Amino acid sequence: MLRVMMVLFCLAGVAGVVQADATNTPPPEATYVGKEVCKACHLPFFEQIAQDRHGQETDVRTPFSRDGCESCHGPGSNHVAMGGGRGVGGLTVFNE
């Protein structure tokens, strides 16, 4: 069910982007979508950060305990709405 909801959310976002481009208006300010949305497309990264000291969601001293992935990468709504991809939607990307 979660995966179906994610697909619908993504499709709705893509439709919004197409409409925004057609009217020549800027994209909306990004909002937080939550770590479960990130996890739906980025499971290997999600599992990797969970093994790192920064990814301990039960430890309130870690970034991941606050806003999950978005604590470091920023709000993900524009990234999701634009279909994802490296550098899409204004997320902060870190080099390996």
N, CA, C and O atoms as CSV, one atom per row, in Angstrom:
chain,resi,resn,atom,element,x,y,z
A,1,MET,N,N,0.825,-1.193,0.000
A,1,MET,CA,C,0.000,0.000,0.000
A,1,MET,C,C,0.872,1.262,0.000
A,1,MET,O,O,0.583,2.228,-0.705
A,2,LEU,N,N,1.945,1.234,0.805
A,2,LEU,CA,C,2.827,2.393,0.855
A,2,LEU,C,C,3.434,2.673,-0.515
A,2,LEU,O,O,3.515,3.828,-0.934
A,3,ARG,N,N,3.857,1.633,-1.206
A,3,ARG,CA,C,4.463,1.799,-2.530
A,3,ARG,C,C,3.453,2.400,-3.517
A,3,ARG,O,O,3.817,3.243,-4.337
A,4,VAL,N,N,2.197,1.974,-3.442
A,4,VAL,CA,C,1.149,2.523,-4.313
A,4,VAL,C,C,0.952,4.000,-4.013
A,4,VAL,O,O,0.811,4.820,-4.921
A,5,MET,N,N,0.945,4.325,-2.729
A,5,MET,CA,C,0.784,5.736,-2.354
A,5,MET,C,C,1.951,6.570,-2.858
A,5,MET,O,O,1.765,7.708,-3.288
A,6,MET,N,N,3.181,5.996,-2.805
A,6,MET,CA,C,4.365,6.713,-3.279
A,6,MET,C,C,4.276,6.981,-4.775
A,6,MET,O,O,4.607,8.075,-5.234
A,7,VAL,N,N,3.830,5.985,-5.537
A,7,VAL,CA,C,3.702,6.157,-6.983
A,7,VAL,C,C,2.681,7.244,-7.282
A,7,VAL,O,O,2.919,8.099,-8.134
A,8,LEU,N,N,1.554,7.220,-6.595
A,8,LEU,CA,C,0.526,8.245,-6.811
A,8,LEU,C,C,1.049,9.626,-6.435
A,8,LEU,O,O,0.778,10.606,-7.129
A,9,PHE,N,N,1.795,9.703,-5.341
A,9,PHE,CA,C,2.367,10.970,-4.916
A,9,PHE,C,C,3.334,11.503,-5.977
A,9,PHE,O,O,3.319,12.689,-6.308
A,10,CYS,N,N,4.163,10.617,-6.497
A,10,CYS,CA,C,5.128,11.015,-7.529
A,10,CYS,C,C,4.425,11.472,-8.797
A,10,CYS,O,O,4.799,12.483,-9.391
A,11,LEU,N,N,3.411,10.730,-9.209
A,11,LEU,CA,C,2.677,11.109,-10.421
A,11,LEU,C,C,1.972,12.440,-10.247
A,11,LEU,O,O,1.961,13.264,-11.161
A,12,ALA,N,N,1.390,12.653,-9.089
A,12,ALA,CA,C,0.729,13.933,-8.825
A,12,ALA,C,C,1.743,15.072,-8.861
A,12,ALA,O,O,1.454,16.156,-9.370
A,13,GLY,N,N,2.924,14.821,-8.322
A,13,GLY,CA,C,3.976,15.840,-8.334
A,13,GLY,C,C,4.460,16.147,-9.728
A,13,GLY,O,O,4.681,17.310,-10.067
A,14,VAL,N,N,4.630,15.115,-10.549
A,14,VAL,CA,C,5.067,15.321,-11.927
A,14,VAL,C,C,4.034,16.133,-12.684
A,14,VAL,O,O,4.392,17.020,-13.459
A,15,ALA,N,N,2.757,15.844,-12.472
A,15,ALA,CA,C,1.702,16.617,-13.132
A,15,ALA,C,C,1.771,18.076,-12.708
A,15,ALA,O,O,1.549,18.974,-13.520
A,16,GLY,N,N,2.080,18.314,-11.433
A,16,GLY,CA,C,2.213,19.691,-10.960
A,16,GLY,C,C,3.384,20.404,-11.595
A,16,GLY,O,O,3.297,21.598,-11.881
A,17,VAL,N,N,4.484,19.694,-11.825
A,17,VAL,CA,C,5.658,20.295,-12.459
A,17,VAL,C,C,5.352,20.651,-13.899
A,17,VAL,O,O,5.729,21.726,-14.364
A,18,VAL,N,N,4.679,19.772,-14.605
A,18,VAL,CA,C,4.317,20.052,-16.000
A,18,VAL,C,C,3.438,21.281,-16.071
A,18,VAL,O,O,3.625,22.135,-16.938
A,19,GLN,N,N,2.485,21.374,-15.169
A,19,GLN,CA,C,1.615,22.541,-15.163
A,19,GLN,C,C,2.408,23.801,-14.834
A,19,GLN,O,O,2.194,24.845,-15.451
A,20,ALA,N,N,3.321,23.714,-13.872
A,20,ALA,CA,C,4.122,24.881,-13.498
A,20,ALA,C,C,4.955,25.356,-14.685
A,20,ALA,O,O,5.060,26.560,-14.921
A,21,ASP,N,N,5.555,24.419,-15.441
A,21,ASP,CA,C,6.345,24.794,-16.601
A,21,ASP,C,C,5.483,25.457,-17.668
A,21,ASP,O,O,5.923,26.401,-18.323
A,22,ALA,N,N,4.247,24.964,-17.847
A,22,ALA,CA,C,3.358,25.500,-18.868
A,22,ALA,C,C,2.952,26.931,-18.546
A,22,ALA,O,O,2.734,27.729,-19.458
A,23,THR,N,N,2.845,27.270,-17.257
A,23,THR,CA,C,2.444,28.620,-16.879
A,23,THR,C,C,3.636,29.514,-16.578
A,23,THR,O,O,3.478,30.692,-16.254
A,24,ASN,N,N,4.840,28.940,-16.687
A,24,ASN,CA,C,6.075,29.693,-16.481
A,24,ASN,C,C,6.184,30.266,-15.071
A,24,ASN,O,O,6.710,31.364,-14.891
A,25,THR,N,N,5.695,29.537,-14.073
A,25,THR,CA,C,5.803,29.976,-12.684
A,25,THR,C,C,6.908,29.188,-11.997
A,25,THR,O,O,7.178,28.050,-12.379
A,26,PRO,N,N,7.552,29.770,-10.990
A,26,PRO,CA,C,8.629,29.061,-10.293
A,26,PRO,C,C,8.069,27.901,-9.480
A,26,PRO,O,O,6.897,27.909,-9.103
A,27,PRO,N,N,8.919,26.889,-9.207
A,27,PRO,CA,C,8.451,25.764,-8.387
A,27,PRO,C,C,8.150,26.236,-6.973
A,27,PRO,O,O,8.720,27.228,-6.518
A,28,PRO,N,N,7.265,25.540,-6.277
A,28,PRO,CA,C,6.936,25.937,-4.904
A,28,PRO,C,C,8.107,25.703,-3.970
A,28,PRO,O,O,9.018,24.933,-4.276
A,29,GLU,N,N,8.072,26.371,-2.832
A,29,GLU,CA,C,9.109,26.150,-1.827
A,29,GLU,C,C,9.011,24.707,-1.342
A,29,GLU,O,O,7.916,24.200,-1.099
A,30,ALA,N,N,10.142,24.059,-1.206
A,30,ALA,CA,C,10.169,22.644,-0.821
A,30,ALA,C,C,9.687,22.449,0.612
A,30,ALA,O,O,9.895,23.296,1.481
A,31,THR,N,N,9.042,21.318,0.829
A,31,THR,CA,C,8.599,20.918,2.161
A,31,THR,C,C,9.170,19.532,2.472
A,31,THR,O,O,9.634,18.822,1.580
A,32,TYR,N,N,9.128,19.169,3.740
A,32,TYR,CA,C,9.636,17.867,4.166
A,32,TYR,C,C,8.627,16.779,3.816
A,32,TYR,O,O,7.425,16.948,4.024
A,33,VAL,N,N,9.120,15.665,3.284
A,33,VAL,CA,C,8.250,14.558,2.901
A,33,VAL,C,C,8.386,13.353,3.828
A,33,VAL,O,O,7.514,12.484,3.833
A,34,GLY,N,N,9.440,13.285,4.597
A,34,GLY,CA,C,9.634,12.190,5.550
A,34,GLY,C,C,10.527,11.082,5.020
A,34,GLY,O,O,10.618,10.855,3.813
A,35,LYS,N,N,11.180,10.403,5.942
A,35,LYS,CA,C,12.178,9.396,5.569
A,35,LYS,C,C,11.585,8.194,4.847
A,35,LYS,O,O,12.287,7.545,4.071
A,36,GLU,N,N,10.323,7.880,5.078
A,36,GLU,CA,C,9.709,6.749,4.383
A,36,GLU,C,C,9.581,7.017,2.888
A,36,GLU,O,O,9.674,6.090,2.083
A,37,VAL,N,N,9.371,8.267,2.513
A,37,VAL,CA,C,9.314,8.634,1.099
A,37,VAL,C,C,10.700,8.467,0.479
A,37,VAL,O,O,10.826,7.934,-0.624
A,38,CYS,N,N,11.725,8.913,1.172
A,38,CYS,CA,C,13.097,8.751,0.685
A,38,CYS,C,C,13.437,7.265,0.543
A,38,CYS,O,O,14.027,6.839,-0.450
A,39,LYS,N,N,13.055,6.495,1.551
A,39,LYS,CA,C,13.364,5.067,1.593
A,39,LYS,C,C,12.750,4.319,0.416
A,39,LYS,O,O,13.334,3.346,-0.062
A,40,ALA,N,N,11.587,4.751,-0.062
A,40,ALA,CA,C,10.903,4.056,-1.154
A,40,ALA,C,C,11.759,3.981,-2.421
A,40,ALA,O,O,11.673,3.004,-3.164
A,41,CYS,N,N,12.579,4.994,-2.672
A,41,CYS,CA,C,13.422,5.016,-3.879
A,41,CYS,C,C,14.906,4.781,-3.576
A,41,CYS,O,O,15.668,4.390,-4.461
A,42,HIS,N,N,15.306,5.016,-2.344
A,42,HIS,CA,C,16.734,4.998,-2.000
A,42,HIS,C,C,17.042,3.987,-0.896
A,42,HIS,O,O,17.811,4.291,0.016
A,43,LEU,N,N,16.460,2.802,-0.962
A,43,LEU,CA,C,16.626,1.798,0.085
A,43,LEU,C,C,18.083,1.462,0.398
A,43,LEU,O,O,18.432,1.389,1.576
A,44,PRO,N,N,18.959,1.251,-0.601
A,44,PRO,CA,C,20.355,0.925,-0.255
A,44,PRO,C,C,21.043,2.027,0.566
A,44,PRO,O,O,21.807,1.727,1.483
A,45,PHE,N,N,20.776,3.287,0.242
A,45,PHE,CA,C,21.369,4.392,0.996
A,45,PHE,C,C,20.765,4.467,2.396
A,45,PHE,O,O,21.462,4.736,3.374
A,46,PHE,N,N,19.461,4.226,2.474
A,46,PHE,CA,C,18.766,4.240,3.753
A,46,PHE,C,C,19.357,3.182,4.687
A,46,PHE,O,O,19.626,3.457,5.857
A,47,GLU,N,N,19.555,1.971,4.158
A,47,GLU,CA,C,20.131,0.895,4.962
A,47,GLU,C,C,21.577,1.190,5.351
A,47,GLU,O,O,22.017,0.837,6.445
A,48,GLN,N,N,22.309,1.837,4.448
A,48,GLN,CA,C,23.709,2.174,4.727
A,48,GLN,C,C,23.806,3.203,5.851
A,48,GLN,O,O,24.614,3.039,6.765
A,49,ILE,N,N,23.003,4.248,5.799
A,49,ILE,CA,C,23.083,5.291,6.833
A,49,ILE,C,C,22.614,4.746,8.185
A,49,ILE,O,O,23.063,5.214,9.231
A,50,ALA,N,N,21.725,3.773,8.167
A,50,ALA,CA,C,21.258,3.173,9.420
A,50,ALA,C,C,22.389,2.469,10.170
A,50,ALA,O,O,22.300,2.270,11.382
A,51,GLN,N,N,23.445,2.093,9.460
A,51,GLN,CA,C,24.598,1.438,10.074
A,51,GLN,C,C,25.632,2.445,10.586
A,51,GLN,O,O,26.554,2.073,11.311
A,52,ASP,N,N,25.481,3.701,10.215
A,52,ASP,CA,C,26.420,4.759,10.565
A,52,ASP,C,C,25.986,5.436,11.871
A,52,ASP,O,O,24.805,5.425,12.218
A,53,ARG,N,N,26.924,6.011,12.574
A,53,ARG,CA,C,26.570,6.691,13.830
A,53,ARG,C,C,25.648,7.888,13.615
A,53,ARG,O,O,24.906,8.258,14.525
A,54,HIS,N,N,25.679,8.495,12.441
A,54,HIS,CA,C,24.800,9.634,12.151
A,54,HIS,C,C,23.372,9.201,11.824
A,54,HIS,O,O,22.457,10.025,11.824
A,55,GLY,N,N,23.181,7.924,11.549
A,55,GLY,CA,C,21.885,7.423,11.122
A,55,GLY,C,C,21.096,6.689,12.184
A,55,GLY,O,O,20.179,5.933,11.862
A,56,GLN,N,N,21.432,6.895,13.425
A,56,GLN,CA,C,20.714,6.230,14.512
A,56,GLN,C,C,19.483,7.046,14.885
A,56,GLN,O,O,19.581,8.031,15.618
A,57,GLU,N,N,18.319,6.632,14.377
A,57,GLU,CA,C,17.132,7.452,14.574
A,57,GLU,C,C,16.624,7.475,16.007
A,57,GLU,O,O,15.852,8.365,16.364
A,58,THR,N,N,17.030,6.528,16.834
A,58,THR,CA,C,16.602,6.545,18.234
A,58,THR,C,C,17.515,7.388,19.123
A,58,THR,O,O,17.195,7.618,20.289
A,59,ASP,N,N,18.635,7.847,18.594
A,59,ASP,CA,C,19.572,8.684,19.351
A,59,ASP,C,C,19.299,10.145,18.997
A,59,ASP,O,O,19.613,10.575,17.887
A,60,VAL,N,N,18.727,10.905,19.913
A,60,VAL,CA,C,18.322,12.286,19.642
A,60,VAL,C,C,19.494,13.212,19.307
A,60,VAL,O,O,19.281,14.342,18.869
A,61,ARG,N,N,20.715,12.747,19.508
A,61,ARG,CA,C,21.888,13.570,19.185
A,61,ARG,C,C,22.261,13.474,17.705
A,61,ARG,O,O,23.126,14.219,17.243
A,62,THR,N,N,21.632,12.581,16.964
A,62,THR,CA,C,22.004,12.375,15.565
A,62,THR,C,C,21.087,13.155,14.629
A,62,THR,O,O,19.926,13.400,14.958
A,63,PRO,N,N,21.601,13.546,13.467
A,63,PRO,CA,C,20.757,14.244,12.483
A,63,PRO,C,C,19.556,13.405,12.069
A,63,PRO,O,O,18.466,13.944,11.883
A,64,PHE,N,N,19.734,12.105,11.920
A,64,PHE,CA,C,18.676,11.245,11.406
A,64,PHE,C,C,17.472,11.178,12.329
A,64,PHE,O,O,16.362,10.895,11.878
A,65,SER,N,N,17.679,11.437,13.625
A,65,SER,CA,C,16.572,11.380,14.577
A,65,SER,C,C,15.612,12.557,14.411
A,65,SER,O,O,14.474,12.494,14.876
A,66,ARG,N,N,16.051,13.613,13.763
A,66,ARG,CA,C,15.200,14.790,13.575
A,66,ARG,C,C,14.331,14.645,12.328
A,66,ARG,O,O,13.147,14.326,12.440
A,67,ASP,N,N,14.879,14.867,11.180
A,67,ASP,CA,C,14.112,14.818,9.934
A,67,ASP,C,C,14.636,13.756,8.982
A,67,ASP,O,O,14.492,13.890,7.767
A,68,GLY,N,N,15.233,12.719,9.509
A,68,GLY,CA,C,15.729,11.634,8.666
A,68,GLY,C,C,16.715,12.137,7.633
A,68,GLY,O,O,17.588,12.945,7.950
A,69,CYS,N,N,16.590,11.678,6.423
A,69,CYS,CA,C,17.487,12.044,5.316
A,69,CYS,C,C,17.506,13.562,5.101
A,69,CYS,O,O,18.535,14.154,4.774
A,70,GLU,N,N,16.331,14.165,5.295
A,70,GLU,CA,C,16.183,15.593,5.023
A,70,GLU,C,C,16.886,16.484,6.041
A,70,GLU,O,O,17.016,17.688,5.817
A,71,SER,N,N,17.339,15.916,7.154
A,71,SER,CA,C,18.121,16.696,8.126
A,71,SER,C,C,19.383,17.241,7.473
A,71,SER,O,O,19.805,18.361,7.760
A,72,CYS,N,N,19.980,16.448,6.595
A,72,CYS,CA,C,21.215,16.856,5.926
A,72,CYS,C,C,20.998,17.281,4.473
A,72,CYS,O,O,21.673,18.185,3.980
A,73,HIS,N,N,20.055,16.629,3.791
A,73,HIS,CA,C,19.856,16.892,2.361
A,73,HIS,C,C,18.839,17.985,2.077
A,73,HIS,O,O,18.754,18.464,0.946
A,74,GLY,N,N,18.065,18.392,3.082
A,74,GLY,CA,C,17.051,19.420,2.896
A,74,GLY,C,C,15.708,18.826,2.516
A,74,GLY,O,O,15.610,17.633,2.230
A,75,PRO,N,N,14.660,19.665,2.511
A,75,PRO,CA,C,13.308,19.199,2.200
A,75,PRO,C,C,13.235,18.568,0.808
A,75,PRO,O,O,13.811,19.087,-0.148
A,76,GLY,N,N,12.521,17.442,0.703
A,76,GLY,CA,C,12.539,16.664,-0.526
A,76,GLY,C,C,11.340,16.757,-1.445
A,76,GLY,O,O,11.303,16.050,-2.452
A,77,SER,N,N,10.353,17.598,-1.150
A,77,SER,CA,C,9.129,17.595,-1.965
A,77,SER,C,C,9.378,17.945,-3.425
A,77,SER,O,O,8.784,17.325,-4.306
A,78,ASN,N,N,10.233,18.915,-3.706
A,78,ASN,CA,C,10.504,19.267,-5.110
A,78,ASN,C,C,11.269,18.148,-5.814
A,78,ASN,O,O,11.042,17.899,-6.998
A,79,HIS,N,N,12.163,17.479,-5.110
A,79,HIS,CA,C,12.913,16.353,-5.668
A,79,HIS,C,C,11.937,15.251,-6.095
A,79,HIS,O,O,12.049,14.704,-7.192
A,80,VAL,N,N,10.986,14.933,-5.224
A,80,VAL,CA,C,9.993,13.898,-5.519
A,80,VAL,C,C,9.088,14.346,-6.665
A,80,VAL,O,O,8.840,13.584,-7.599
A,81,ALA,N,N,8.599,15.572,-6.592
A,81,ALA,CA,C,7.673,16.072,-7.602
A,81,ALA,C,C,8.291,16.118,-9.001
A,81,ALA,O,O,7.586,15.974,-9.999
A,82,MET,N,N,9.605,16.317,-9.070
A,82,MET,CA,C,10.278,16.407,-10.363
A,82,MET,C,C,10.791,15.044,-10.842
A,82,MET,O,O,11.499,14.968,-11.846
A,83,GLY,N,N,10.441,13.979,-10.134
A,83,GLY,CA,C,10.799,12.640,-10.580
A,83,GLY,C,C,12.126,12.120,-10.073
A,83,GLY,O,O,12.565,11.050,-10.495
A,84,GLY,N,N,12.782,12.850,-9.174
A,84,GLY,CA,C,14.047,12.391,-8.597
A,84,GLY,C,C,15.222,12.552,-9.541
A,84,GLY,O,O,15.112,13.175,-10.597
A,85,GLY,N,N,16.333,11.989,-9.148
A,85,GLY,CA,C,17.563,12.099,-9.933
A,85,GLY,C,C,18.578,12.972,-9.229
A,85,GLY,O,O,18.219,13.867,-8.465
A,86,ARG,N,N,19.843,12.710,-9.488
A,86,ARG,CA,C,20.922,13.458,-8.839
A,86,ARG,C,C,20.848,14.941,-9.216
A,86,ARG,O,O,20.819,15.298,-10.394
A,87,GLY,N,N,20.819,15.787,-8.196
A,87,GLY,CA,C,20.790,17.227,-8.412
A,87,GLY,C,C,19.422,17.789,-8.754
A,87,GLY,O,O,19.299,18.990,-8.996
A,88,VAL,N,N,18.390,16.952,-8.782
A,88,VAL,CA,C,17.043,17.399,-9.135
A,88,VAL,C,C,16.290,17.835,-7.885
A,88,VAL,O,O,16.319,17.143,-6.867
A,89,GLY,N,N,15.628,18.959,-7.958
A,89,GLY,CA,C,14.771,19.401,-6.868
A,89,GLY,C,C,15.452,20.177,-5.769
A,89,GLY,O,O,14.835,20.459,-4.741
A,90,GLY,N,N,16.716,20.532,-5.959
A,90,GLY,CA,C,17.384,21.406,-5.004
A,90,GLY,C,C,17.920,20.743,-3.747
A,90,GLY,O,O,18.243,21.437,-2.783
A,91,LEU,N,N,18.023,19.426,-3.730
A,91,LEU,CA,C,18.577,18.751,-2.549
A,91,LEU,C,C,20.089,18.971,-2.455
A,91,LEU,O,O,20.764,19.143,-3.470
A,92,THR,N,N,20.604,18.964,-1.244
A,92,THR,CA,C,22.030,19.018,-1.024
A,92,THR,C,C,22.604,17.636,-1.311
A,92,THR,O,O,22.143,16.642,-0.749
A,93,VAL,N,N,23.608,17.568,-2.182
A,93,VAL,CA,C,24.239,16.303,-2.548
A,93,VAL,C,C,25.674,16.321,-2.032
A,93,VAL,O,O,26.395,17.304,-2.205
A,94,PHE,N,N,26.072,15.241,-1.407
A,94,PHE,CA,C,27.426,15.127,-0.864
A,94,PHE,C,C,28.259,14.213,-1.737
A,94,PHE,O,O,27.782,13.178,-2.202
A,95,ASN,N,N,29.506,14.597,-1.958
A,95,ASN,CA,C,30.423,13.744,-2.724
A,95,ASN,C,C,30.867,12.590,-1.852
A,95,ASN,O,O,30.948,12.713,-0.630
A,96,GLU,N,N,31.152,11.473,-2.487
A,96,GLU,CA,C,31.590,10.287,-1.728
A,96,GLU,C,C,33.050,10.412,-1.380
A,96,GLU,O,O,33.611,9.520,-0.744
